[in-house]
Amino acid sequence: MLLLATSHVGNNLFLTPAIHLLKKNRPAATLGVVAMSGRGSAVFEGNPDIDKVHTVYCRMQLWRLAKNYSVVIGLHHDVAMRYLRGL
């Protein structure tokens, strides 16, 4: 499962409880998180609920990455719509 976050540190901090809840309810799921900036992805480093943290800077990078996951969930609606449109 690939979780799409934002580039903003504050927004990503608020997403961590949702990520924990997903992992708690789907413990066998492999969770990857993608953020749109290095600072945004740094929030997730070391989080025990996350298996892999990715940083992408453009839509094409995200599309290539998303092909490796069976499910892609946009945790922040505005960012998800902008980056996932056309996928």
All heavy atoms as an XYZ file, in Angstrom:
676
protein
N       0.849     -1.158      0.000
C       0.000      0.000      0.000
C       0.902      1.231      0.000
O       1.797      1.349      0.827
C      -0.851     -0.032      1.284
C      -2.005      0.894      1.288
S      -3.026      0.788      2.803
C      -3.416     -0.946      2.885
N       0.670      2.132     -0.961
C       1.441      3.367     -1.041
C       0.573      4.512     -0.546
O      -0.540      4.720     -1.037
C       1.892      3.635     -2.478
C       2.761      4.870     -2.688
C       4.095      4.722     -1.954
C       2.984      5.116     -4.177
N       1.069      5.237      0.419
C       0.344      6.358      1.011
C       0.972      7.654      0.529
O       2.174      7.860      0.689
C       0.398      6.267      2.534
C      -0.045      4.930      3.123
C       0.185      4.910      4.620
C      -1.495      4.641      2.773
N       0.166      8.496     -0.057
C       0.645      9.760     -0.602
C       0.447     10.870      0.408
O      -0.674     11.168      0.813
C      -0.115     10.073     -1.899
C       0.226     11.352     -2.620
C       1.697     11.387     -2.990
C      -0.641     11.495     -3.856
N       1.562     11.466      0.839
C       1.535     12.563      1.805
C       1.786     13.877      1.064
O       1.580     13.962     -0.142
C       2.584     12.321      2.886
N       2.253     14.889      1.749
C       2.484     16.206      1.153
C       3.961     16.582      1.266
O       4.786     15.802      1.721
C       1.645     17.291      1.864
O       2.198     17.547      3.149
C       0.197     16.893      2.001
N       4.249     17.813      0.902
C       5.605     18.329      1.069
C       5.749     19.096      2.376
O       6.846     19.464      2.760
C       5.965     19.247     -0.104
O       5.071     20.334     -0.163
N       4.649     19.312      3.074
C       4.644     20.150      4.274
C       4.832     19.326      5.550
O       4.103     18.363      5.791
C       3.338     20.937      4.370
C       3.077     21.764      3.151
N       3.801     22.887      2.858
C       2.196     21.610      2.141
C       3.375     23.405      1.728
N       2.398     22.635      1.269
N       5.779     19.708      6.343
C       6.104     19.004      7.578
C       4.900     18.931      8.518
O       4.568     17.869      9.038
C       7.311     19.674      8.286
C       7.544     19.068      9.651
C       8.558     19.570      7.423
N       4.239     20.028      8.738
C       3.102     20.059      9.661
C       1.974     19.132      9.227
O       1.422     18.385     10.033
N       1.621     19.170      7.940
C       0.578     18.274      7.435
C       0.968     16.820      7.643
O       0.144     15.988      8.018
C       0.320     18.523      5.948
C      -0.387     19.823      5.679
O      -0.924     20.447      6.586
N      -0.378     20.249      4.439
N       2.218     16.512      7.383
C       2.675     15.127      7.503
C       2.690     14.658      8.946
O       2.430     13.487      9.228
C       4.032     14.952      6.833
C       3.926     15.095      5.333
O       2.825     15.139      4.781
N       5.048     15.167      4.663
N       2.985     15.550      9.876
C       2.904     15.177     11.292
C       1.481     14.755     11.657
O       1.279     13.791     12.388
C       3.341     16.339     12.181
C       4.832     16.596     12.263
C       5.107     17.904     13.009
C       5.540     15.446     12.943
N       0.502     15.477     11.122
C      -0.896     15.152     11.413
C      -1.352     13.855     10.739
O      -2.374     13.291     11.127
C      -1.816     16.302     11.018
C      -1.786     17.440     11.989
C      -1.287     18.668     11.619
C      -2.249     17.273     13.289
C      -1.248     19.725     12.518
C      -2.210     18.321     14.202
C      -1.711     19.549     13.810
N      -0.613     13.367      9.754
C      -0.968     12.119      9.077
C      -0.484     10.883      9.829
O      -0.976      9.775      9.585
C      -0.381     12.101      7.662
C      -0.917     13.143      6.699
C      -0.171     13.061      5.378
C      -2.404     12.990      6.490
N       0.459     11.048     10.737
C       1.039      9.879     11.410
C       0.019      9.056     12.203
O       0.125      7.827     12.199
C       2.246     10.262     12.293
O       1.858     11.269     13.213
C       3.404     10.760     11.443
N      -0.994      9.635     12.854
C      -1.986      8.779     13.518
C      -2.783      7.922     12.525
O      -3.111      6.771     12.819
C      -2.900      9.760     14.251
C      -2.081     10.983     14.433
C      -1.190     11.046     13.218
N      -3.081      8.461     11.355
C      -3.799      7.690     10.334
C      -2.948      6.520      9.845
O      -3.453      5.409      9.639
C      -4.178      8.594      9.167
N      -1.663      6.756      9.679
C      -0.754      5.693      9.254
C      -0.684      4.607     10.323
O      -0.725      3.410     10.025
C       0.638      6.278      8.942
C       0.544      7.175      7.713
C       1.664      5.165      8.743
C       1.764      8.030      7.467
N      -0.619      5.014     11.574
C      -0.589      4.045     12.677
C      -1.877      3.212     12.693
O      -1.833      1.992     12.883
C      -0.406      4.763     14.011
C      -0.409      3.843     15.185
N       0.625      2.965     15.444
C      -1.335      3.641     16.148
C       0.336      2.267     16.525
N      -0.857      2.654     16.968
N      -3.000      3.851     12.484
C      -4.280      3.142     12.464
C      -4.359      2.145     11.310
O      -4.841      1.015     11.485
C      -5.430      4.147     12.378
C      -6.838      3.580     12.498
C      -7.029      2.933     13.869
C      -7.851      4.683     12.287
N      -3.864      2.545     10.141
C      -3.825      1.613      9.007
C      -2.986      0.383      9.326
O      -3.394     -0.752      9.068
C      -3.250      2.310      7.774
C      -4.206      3.094      6.918
C      -3.440      3.890      5.879
C      -5.197      2.158      6.240
N      -1.812      0.602      9.875
C      -0.919     -0.516     10.194
C      -1.502     -1.395     11.293
O      -1.376     -2.621     11.261
C       0.469      0.007     10.600
C       1.519     -1.052     10.713
C       1.774     -1.715      9.362
C       2.964     -2.634      9.425
N       3.337     -3.177      8.131
N      -2.154     -0.782     12.253
C      -2.771     -1.538     13.339
C      -3.867     -2.466     12.806
O      -4.000     -3.601     13.257
C      -3.352     -0.574     14.370
C      -4.014     -1.238     15.553
C      -4.537     -0.202     16.527
C      -5.268     -0.868     17.676
N      -5.839      0.128     18.585
N      -4.644     -1.974     11.844
C      -5.747     -2.754     11.302
C      -5.339     -3.659     10.143
O      -6.081     -4.567      9.791
C      -6.883     -1.833     10.871
C      -7.595     -1.272     12.076
O      -8.278     -1.989     12.789
N      -7.405      0.003     12.337
N      -4.210     -3.419      9.559
C      -3.670     -4.237      8.473
C      -2.198     -4.537      8.752
O      -1.316     -4.087      8.037
C      -3.793     -3.514      7.138
C      -5.184     -3.154      6.736
C      -5.865     -4.354      6.107
N      -7.155     -3.964      5.584
C      -8.286     -4.539      5.963
N      -8.281     -5.498      6.846
N      -9.426     -4.151      5.447
N      -1.915     -5.303      9.808
C      -0.522     -5.511     10.210
C       0.342     -6.209      9.160
O       1.554     -6.016      9.127
C      -0.638     -6.351     11.490
C      -1.996     -6.935     11.458
C      -2.856     -5.998     10.680
N      -0.268     -6.986      8.284
C       0.516     -7.682      7.250
C       0.799     -6.800      6.041
O       1.632     -7.157      5.201
C      -0.227     -8.938      6.815
N       0.144     -5.657      5.953
C       0.319     -4.771      4.803
C       1.702     -4.122      4.825
O       2.204     -3.739      5.874
C      -0.748     -3.683      4.807
N       2.290     -4.033      3.652
C       3.534     -3.295      3.494
C       3.154     -1.855      3.184
O       2.481     -1.588      2.192
C       4.370     -3.870      2.337
O       4.677     -5.225      2.640
C       5.641     -3.087      2.139
N       3.560     -0.936      4.049
C       3.211      0.472      3.878
C       4.408      1.272      3.389
O       5.445      1.327      4.047
C       2.717      1.083      5.192
C       1.427      0.538      5.784
C       1.069      1.315      7.047
C       0.298      0.595      4.788
N       4.241      1.869      2.240
C       5.203      2.820      1.728
C       4.568      4.191      1.782
O       3.370      4.332      1.533
N       5.338      5.194      2.135
C       4.840      6.569      2.180
C       5.683      7.392      1.230
O       6.907      7.281      1.211
C       4.909      7.162      3.607
C       4.512      8.623      3.608
C       4.013      6.374      4.547
N       5.010      8.216      0.443
C       5.716      9.111     -0.460
C       5.350     10.545     -0.108
O       4.193     10.875      0.093
C       5.409      8.790     -1.948
C       3.947      8.904     -2.267
C       6.218      9.651     -2.872
N       6.379     11.372      0.022
C       6.205     12.803      0.271
C       6.807     13.569     -0.891
O       7.632     13.045     -1.643
C       6.868     13.205      1.583
N       6.400     14.811     -1.028
C       6.794     15.619     -2.172
C       7.990     16.530     -1.909
O       8.243     17.439     -2.691
C       5.609     16.474     -2.633
C       4.376     15.683     -2.923
S       4.714     14.399     -4.134
C       3.320     13.358     -3.860
N       8.706     16.296     -0.820
C       9.926     17.061     -0.543
C      10.770     16.293      0.463
O      10.264     15.422      1.177
C       9.596     18.451      0.022
O       9.136     18.351      1.352
N      12.031     16.606      0.510
C      12.920     15.976      1.479
C      12.516     16.278      2.914
O      12.533     15.398      3.765
N      12.144     17.517      3.166
C      11.695     17.877      4.522
C      10.398     17.167      4.864
O      10.197     16.724      5.987
C      11.506     19.392      4.630
C      12.817     20.142      4.662
C      12.620     21.628      4.755
N      11.810     21.972      5.918
C      11.101     23.083      6.035
N      11.109     23.972      5.056
N      10.406     23.326      7.112
N       9.502     17.054      3.899
C       8.234     16.374      4.130
C       8.414     14.896      4.418
O       7.745     14.325      5.277
N       9.344     14.265      3.723
C       9.567     12.827      3.939
C      10.357     12.560      5.219
O      10.230     11.487      5.815
C      10.258     12.197      2.738
O      11.531     12.746      2.544
N      11.137     13.541      5.680
C      11.928     13.357      6.901
C      11.039     13.093      8.113
O      11.453     12.426      9.064
C      12.803     14.579      7.142
N       9.813     13.582      8.082
C       8.862     13.372      9.180
C       8.623     11.880      9.407
O       8.421     11.439     10.534
C       7.525     14.079      8.866
C       6.441     13.689      9.844
C       7.720     15.581      8.838
N       8.675     11.093      8.339
C       8.324      9.682      8.417
C       9.514      8.761      8.685
O       9.322      7.582      8.959
C       7.629      9.250      7.129
C       6.404     10.065      6.831
C       6.360     10.911      5.733
C       5.297      9.996      7.658
C       5.235     11.659      5.460
C       4.158     10.747      7.390
C       4.133     11.579      6.289
N      10.712      9.269      8.598
C      11.903      8.444      8.832
C      11.887      7.887     10.249
O      11.616      8.612     11.205
C      13.188      9.253      8.614
C      13.410      9.683      7.186
C      13.692      8.532      6.240
O      14.142      7.455      6.683
O      13.438      8.715      5.032
N      12.136      6.611     10.385
C      12.186      5.977     11.694
C      10.836      5.584     12.250
O      10.755      5.025     13.342
N       9.754      5.843     11.517
C       8.421      5.469     11.977
C       8.276      3.949     11.850
O       8.393      3.404     10.752
C       7.361      6.182     11.136
C       5.955      5.947     11.619
O       5.614      4.857     12.040
N       5.136      6.976     11.545
N       8.019      3.237     12.937
C       7.963      1.773     12.892
C       6.778      1.227     12.094
O       6.783      0.050     11.721
C       7.854      1.369     14.367
C       7.266      2.559     15.042
C       7.775      3.759     14.283
N       5.783      2.042     11.809
C       4.630      1.594     11.036
C       4.871      1.640      9.532
O       4.088      1.096      8.757
C       3.406      2.453     11.365
C       2.976      2.320     12.820
O       3.012      1.189     13.341
O       2.631      3.339     13.434
N       5.939      2.299      9.124
C       6.223      2.510      7.707
C       7.390      1.635      7.279
O       8.445      1.636      7.900
C       6.530      4.000      7.440
C       5.335      4.856      7.827
C       6.928      4.223      5.994
C       5.606      6.335      7.824
N       7.187      0.915      6.183
C       8.236      0.031      5.676
C       9.230      0.749      4.769
O      10.399      0.406      4.746
C       7.600     -1.144      4.919
C       6.737     -1.985      5.842
O       7.292     -2.583      6.774
O       5.508     -2.009      5.644
N       8.761      1.740      4.009
C       9.638      2.450      3.082
C       9.155      3.878      2.919
O       7.959      4.118      2.746
C       9.637      1.722      1.727
C      10.478      2.337      0.665
C      11.940      2.084      0.919
C      12.728      2.651     -0.266
N      14.106      2.811     -0.014
N      10.074      4.825      2.981
C       9.763      6.239      2.770
C      10.368      6.655      1.429
O      11.540      6.395      1.163
C      10.332      7.126      3.900
C      10.036      8.595      3.629
C       9.768      6.701      5.246
N       9.557      7.276      0.592
C       9.993      7.732     -0.722
C       9.838      9.245     -0.800
O       8.925      9.808     -0.198
C       9.124      7.127     -1.830
C       9.023      5.649     -1.791
N       9.973      4.822     -2.354
C       8.085      4.832     -1.254
C       9.613      3.562     -2.175
N       8.465      3.542     -1.508
N      10.688      9.871     -1.584
C      10.556     11.293     -1.880
C      10.478     11.433     -3.392
O      11.327     10.898     -4.103
C      11.768     12.090     -1.365
O      11.929     11.825      0.032
C      11.572     13.579     -1.573
N       9.458     12.098     -3.872
C       9.340     12.365     -5.303
C       9.109     13.856     -5.495
O       8.583     14.541     -4.620
C       8.205     11.557     -5.973
C       8.450     10.070     -5.842
C       6.853     11.918     -5.431
N       9.517     14.339     -6.649
C       9.416     15.764     -6.919
C       8.540     16.085     -8.122
O       8.286     17.244     -8.401
C      10.814     16.357     -7.117
C      11.669     16.193     -5.879
C      12.574     15.144     -5.767
C      11.534     17.073     -4.814
C      13.340     14.986     -4.615
C      12.296     16.924     -3.662
C      13.200     15.878     -3.581
O      13.940     15.716     -2.447
N       8.077     15.046     -8.828
C       7.206     15.297     -9.976
C       6.242     14.131    -10.170
O       6.440     13.038     -9.635
C       8.018     15.533    -11.243
S       8.833     14.067    -11.881
N       5.226     14.371    -10.936
C       4.174     13.393    -11.180
C       4.714     12.109    -11.825
O       4.301     11.012    -11.474
C       3.116     14.018    -12.076
C       1.918     13.151    -12.275
C       0.912     13.808    -13.151
N       0.508     15.061    -12.550
C      -0.408     15.861    -13.064
N      -1.017     15.550    -14.167
N      -0.730     16.981    -12.459
N       5.629     12.239    -12.767
C       6.155     11.051    -13.456
C       6.875     10.118    -12.479
O       6.757      8.896    -12.587
C       7.091     11.447    -14.608
C       6.361     12.106    -15.763
S       4.992     11.090    -16.410
C       5.894      9.738    -17.110
N       7.626     10.665    -11.542
C       8.289      9.839    -10.526
C       7.257      9.074     -9.712
O       7.429      7.903     -9.417
C       9.119     10.701     -9.573
C      10.407     11.211    -10.135
C      11.122     12.055     -9.092
O      10.563     13.024     -8.566
N      12.347     11.683     -8.774
N       6.183      9.745     -9.341
C       5.134      9.108     -8.550
C       4.466      8.001     -9.347
O       4.217      6.918     -8.829
C       4.102     10.137     -8.096
C       2.919      9.576     -7.314
C       3.385      8.873     -6.042
C       1.925     10.665     -6.992
N       4.176      8.236    -10.606
C       3.523      7.220    -11.429
C       4.388      5.972    -11.545
O       3.893      4.858    -11.447
C       3.218      7.778    -12.810
C       2.100      8.775    -12.817
C       1.397      9.247    -11.736
C       1.558      9.425    -13.948
N       0.462     10.156    -12.143
C       0.537     10.293    -13.499
C       1.845      9.390    -15.307
C      -0.206     11.079    -14.360
C       1.103     10.179    -16.168
C       0.087     11.009    -15.696
N       5.697      6.157    -11.741
C       6.606      4.994    -11.820
C       6.613      4.223    -10.502
O       6.592      3.000    -10.488
C       8.020      5.452    -12.174
C       8.213      5.692    -13.642
C       9.685      5.958    -13.971
N       9.723      7.133    -14.824
C      10.192      8.325    -14.496
N      10.738      8.518    -13.316
N      10.156      9.326    -15.333
N       6.642      4.932     -9.411
C       6.655      4.314     -8.091
C       5.340      3.600     -7.803
O       5.322      2.477     -7.280
C       6.918      5.385     -7.030
C       6.964      4.952     -5.583
C       8.105      3.970     -5.357
C       7.119      6.167     -4.682
N       4.220      4.217     -8.154
C       2.900      3.667     -7.859
C       2.664      2.323     -8.544
O       1.903      1.495     -8.038
C       1.816      4.659     -8.260
N       3.327      2.079     -9.645
C       3.162      0.807    -10.363
C       3.618     -0.388     -9.531
O       3.237     -1.518     -9.812
C       3.916      0.847    -11.688
C       3.306      1.782    -12.686
C       4.111      1.798    -13.959
C       3.525      2.799    -14.947
N       4.283      2.810    -16.193
N       4.428     -0.147     -8.517
C       4.941     -1.221     -7.658
C       4.004     -1.554     -6.500
O       4.315     -2.436     -5.703
C       6.316     -0.840     -7.100
C       7.324     -0.635     -8.184
O       7.413     -1.415     -9.120
N       8.090      0.437     -8.090
N       2.904     -0.853     -6.388
C       1.964     -1.048     -5.283
C       0.580     -1.384     -5.826
O       0.161     -0.851     -6.853
C       1.890      0.215     -4.414
C       3.141      0.476     -3.617
C       4.203      1.186     -4.162
C       3.265      0.010     -2.312
C       5.361      1.424     -3.427
C       4.415      0.239     -1.579
C       5.457      0.946     -2.144
O       6.596      1.184     -1.425
N      -0.132     -2.243     -5.116
C      -1.477     -2.625     -5.543
C      -2.520     -1.575     -5.163
O      -3.571     -1.487     -5.788
C      -1.867     -3.976     -4.944
O      -1.822     -3.921     -3.536
N      -2.240     -0.785     -4.136
C      -3.169      0.242     -3.660
C      -2.400      1.533     -3.424
O      -1.318      1.518     -2.830
C      -3.847     -0.199     -2.329
C      -4.741      0.901     -1.791
C      -4.624     -1.480     -2.513
N      -2.968      2.647     -3.894
C      -2.398      3.973     -3.640
C      -3.485      4.804     -2.963
O      -4.588      4.933     -3.477
C      -1.935      4.669     -4.933
C      -1.394      6.060     -4.630
C      -0.902      3.823     -5.662
N      -3.160      5.343     -1.788
C      -4.119      6.138     -1.030
C      -3.557      7.549     -0.839
O      -2.445      7.712     -0.322
C      -4.391      5.514      0.357
C      -4.992      4.119      0.189
C      -5.318      6.406      1.180
C      -5.149      3.367      1.488
N      -4.324      8.527     -1.237
C      -3.948      9.922     -1.015
C      -4.427     10.356      0.359
O      -5.628     10.425      0.597
N      -3.511     10.606      1.257
C      -3.880     10.999      2.615
C      -4.242     12.478      2.721
O      -4.826     12.894      3.708
C      -2.735     10.677      3.583
C      -2.422      9.197      3.739
C      -1.186      9.020      4.620
C      -3.603      8.451      4.327
N      -3.894     13.239      1.740
C      -4.219     14.663      1.714
C      -4.891     14.923      0.368
O      -4.256     14.877     -0.679
C      -2.941     15.498      1.867
C      -3.205     16.933      2.143
N      -3.461     17.835      1.146
C      -3.261     17.618      3.309
C      -3.652     19.033      1.683
N      -3.538     18.922      2.981
N      -6.179     15.168      0.380
C      -7.001     15.197     -0.827
C      -6.441     16.095     -1.930
O      -6.351     15.685     -3.084
C      -8.422     15.626     -0.469
C      -9.339     15.647     -1.641
N      -9.452     16.730     -2.470
C     -10.156     14.691     -2.136
C     -10.313     16.460     -3.430
N     -10.760     15.232     -3.240
N      -6.075     17.336     -1.607
C      -5.611     18.275     -2.633
C      -4.356     17.768     -3.334
O      -4.238     17.857     -4.554
C      -5.329     19.649     -2.017
C      -6.576     20.315     -1.486
O      -7.681     19.887     -1.871
O      -6.453     21.244     -0.680
N      -3.418     17.254     -2.582
C      -2.171     16.745     -3.162
C      -2.456     15.496     -3.982
O      -1.956     15.335     -5.093
C      -1.133     16.447     -2.063
C       0.080     15.751     -2.646
C      -0.723     17.732     -1.381
N      -3.275     14.622     -3.437
C      -3.586     13.371     -4.145
C      -4.216     13.657     -5.501
O      -3.827     13.068     -6.512
C      -4.502     12.502     -3.294
N      -5.170     14.539     -5.537
C      -5.833     14.844     -6.804
C      -4.873     15.428     -7.830
O      -4.896     15.074     -8.992
C      -7.000     15.819     -6.567
C      -8.150     15.207     -5.789
S      -8.861     13.763     -6.598
C      -9.551     14.517     -8.056
N      -4.004     16.289     -7.382
C      -3.056     16.940     -8.287
C      -2.050     15.952     -8.858
O      -1.751     15.947    -10.033
C      -2.347     18.073     -7.534
C      -1.429     18.890     -8.389
C      -0.879     20.101     -7.655
N      -0.497     19.821     -6.285
C      -0.964     20.486     -5.209
N      -1.802     21.464     -5.353
N      -0.571     20.183     -4.013
N      -1.544     15.046     -8.017
C      -0.494     14.144     -8.454
C      -1.017     12.840     -9.065
O      -0.330     12.225     -9.871
C       0.441     13.805     -7.290
C       1.478     14.867     -7.074
C       1.235     15.949     -6.261
C       2.701     14.813     -7.727
C       2.171     16.940     -6.062
C       3.648     15.794     -7.544
C       3.380     16.855     -6.713
O       4.308     17.835     -6.540
N      -2.200     12.404     -8.673
C      -2.710     11.120     -9.165
C      -3.596     11.258    -10.393
O      -3.922     10.253    -11.021
C      -3.452     10.386     -8.060
C      -2.604      9.984     -6.853
C      -3.469      9.330     -5.793
C      -1.474      9.055     -7.275
N      -3.981     12.458    -10.739
C      -4.842     12.654    -11.906
C      -4.176     12.054    -13.142
O      -3.019     12.322    -13.426
C      -5.104     14.141    -12.130
C      -6.108     14.409    -13.233
C      -6.567     15.832    -13.226
N      -7.479     16.012    -12.092
C      -7.404     17.011    -11.228
N      -6.491     17.930    -11.354
N      -8.249     17.110    -10.240
N      -4.895     11.207    -13.834
C      -4.366     10.592    -15.049
C      -3.652      9.275    -14.838
O      -3.275      8.605    -15.775
N      -3.471      8.887    -13.589
C      -2.755      7.628    -13.292
C      -3.649      6.445    -13.583
O      -4.777      6.394    -13.208
C      -2.306      7.602    -11.832
C      -1.536      6.373    -11.368
C      -0.245      6.236    -12.144
C      -1.254      6.479     -9.879
